[in-house]
Amino acid sequence: MATIQETRRSSPTPAGRPAPRRIRVAIRRVNPWSVLKFSLLFYFCLMLVFVIGLAILYMVVDAIGVVGSLEQLLESLGFGGEAGFEVNGAFLFRTLFLIGLISVVVWSALTLFFAFLYNLISDLVGGIEVTLAERR
């Protein structure tokens, strides 16, 4: 729950307008359910950006022939056996997406743990105080 203390300046500004109000707010508790919802969405979007970025990079690298050169190099080093060596992009990105989903769950759980930890510490020290000011 946030505690609000309002302080007003009584002297007007040189233009004749009253000075902006300043409010001090103490953030004493964070709702764990809202932290979980926000962190799940945030980390999922971050994972999507990362996977899409890697897919674009893979398509560019494949288009300029680096993937084919890498396959030939690995074949000449003895990898792949009789069938040869082939980079399977679909398998790579399915695996990357699965690892990303697992990471989203793990990082969201860690963020939820930090929210509970913040609530416990906030009970001892009184939370974080923030001063808010109106724009004019």
C-alpha positions as CSV (number, residue, x, y, z in Angstrom):
1,M,0.0,0.0,0.0
2,A,1.4,3.4,-0.9
3,T,1.5,6.3,1.6
4,I,1.0,9.7,0.2
5,Q,2.2,13.0,1.7
6,E,1.3,16.1,-0.2
7,T,3.4,19.2,0.0
8,R,2.3,22.5,-1.7
9,R,4.3,25.5,-2.5
10,S,2.4,28.6,-1.5
11,S,4.4,31.1,-3.4
12,P,3.3,31.6,-7.1
13,T,5.8,31.3,-9.9
14,P,7.0,34.5,-11.6
15,A,4.3,34.1,-14.3
16,G,1.6,34.3,-11.6
17,R,0.7,30.6,-11.7
18,P,0.9,28.4,-8.6
19,A,3.9,26.2,-8.4
20,P,3.5,22.5,-9.3
21,R,2.4,20.2,-6.5
22,R,4.9,17.7,-5.2
23,I,3.8,14.4,-3.7
24,R,5.9,12.0,-1.8
25,V,4.8,8.3,-2.2
26,A,6.2,5.3,-0.4
27,I,6.0,2.0,-2.3
28,R,5.5,-0.5,0.5
29,R,4.1,-3.5,-1.2
30,V,4.2,-5.0,-4.7
31,N,1.3,-7.2,-5.8
32,P,2.9,-10.6,-6.7
33,W,0.1,-11.5,-9.2
34,S,0.7,-8.3,-11.2
35,V,4.4,-8.9,-11.1
36,L,3.9,-12.4,-12.4
37,K,1.6,-11.3,-15.3
38,F,3.9,-8.5,-16.3
39,S,7.1,-10.6,-16.1
40,L,5.6,-13.4,-18.2
41,L,4.5,-11.0,-20.9
42,F,7.8,-9.1,-20.8
43,Y,10.1,-12.1,-21.0
44,F,7.9,-13.7,-23.7
45,C,8.2,-10.6,-25.8
46,L,11.9,-10.4,-25.2
47,M,12.2,-14.1,-26.2
48,L,10.2,-13.4,-29.4
49,V,12.5,-10.5,-30.3
50,F,15.6,-12.6,-29.7
51,V,14.3,-15.6,-31.8
52,I,13.1,-13.4,-34.6
53,G,16.4,-11.6,-34.7
54,L,18.3,-14.8,-34.8
55,A,16.0,-16.1,-37.6
56,I,16.7,-13.0,-39.7
57,L,20.4,-13.3,-39.0
58,Y,20.3,-17.0,-40.0
59,M,18.4,-16.2,-43.2
60,V,21.0,-13.5,-44.1
61,V,23.9,-15.8,-43.3
62,D,22.3,-18.7,-45.3
63,A,21.6,-16.4,-48.3
64,I,25.3,-15.3,-48.5
65,G,26.4,-18.9,-48.3
66,V,28.1,-19.1,-44.9
67,V,25.9,-22.0,-43.8
68,G,26.8,-24.1,-46.9
69,S,30.5,-23.3,-46.4
70,L,30.3,-24.4,-42.8
71,E,28.6,-27.7,-43.8
72,Q,31.4,-28.4,-46.3
73,L,34.1,-27.6,-43.7
74,L,32.5,-29.9,-41.2
75,E,32.2,-32.7,-43.8
76,S,35.9,-32.3,-44.7
77,L,36.7,-32.6,-41.0
78,G,34.9,-35.9,-40.8
79,F,31.5,-35.0,-39.3
80,G,28.3,-36.4,-40.7
81,G,29.6,-39.7,-42.0
82,E,28.4,-41.1,-45.4
83,A,25.3,-38.9,-45.6
84,G,27.3,-35.7,-45.1
85,F,26.7,-32.9,-42.7
86,E,23.6,-30.7,-42.9
87,V,22.5,-27.8,-40.7
88,N,18.8,-28.3,-40.0
89,G,17.4,-24.7,-39.4
90,A,13.9,-25.9,-38.5
91,F,15.2,-28.2,-35.7
92,L,17.5,-25.4,-34.4
93,F,14.7,-22.9,-34.1
94,R,12.2,-25.3,-32.6
95,T,14.8,-26.2,-30.0
96,L,15.7,-22.5,-29.5
97,F,12.0,-21.7,-29.1
98,L,11.5,-24.4,-26.5
99,I,14.6,-23.3,-24.6
100,G,13.2,-19.7,-24.8
101,L,9.8,-20.8,-23.3
102,I,11.6,-22.6,-20.4
103,S,13.7,-19.5,-19.9
104,V,10.5,-17.3,-19.8
105,V,9.1,-19.5,-17.0
106,V,12.4,-19.6,-15.0
107,W,13.0,-15.8,-15.2
108,S,9.4,-15.1,-14.4
109,A,9.6,-17.3,-11.3
110,L,12.8,-15.5,-10.3
111,T,11.1,-12.2,-10.7
112,L,8.2,-13.4,-8.6
113,F,10.6,-14.5,-5.9
114,F,12.2,-11.0,-6.0
115,A,8.7,-9.4,-5.6
116,F,8.1,-11.6,-2.5
117,L,11.6,-10.7,-1.2
118,Y,10.9,-7.0,-1.8
119,N,7.6,-7.2,0.2
120,L,9.5,-8.8,3.1
121,I,12.3,-6.3,3.2
122,S,9.8,-3.4,2.7
123,D,8.0,-4.5,5.9
124,L,11.3,-3.9,7.8
125,V,12.6,-0.7,6.2
126,G,9.3,1.0,5.1
127,G,9.6,0.7,1.3
128,I,11.0,3.0,-1.4
129,E,10.1,6.7,-1.3
130,V,9.4,8.5,-4.5
131,T,8.6,12.2,-5.1
132,L,6.1,12.9,-7.8
133,A,5.6,16.4,-9.3
134,E,2.9,17.7,-11.6
135,R,3.8,19.0,-15.1
136,R,2.7,22.5,-15.9
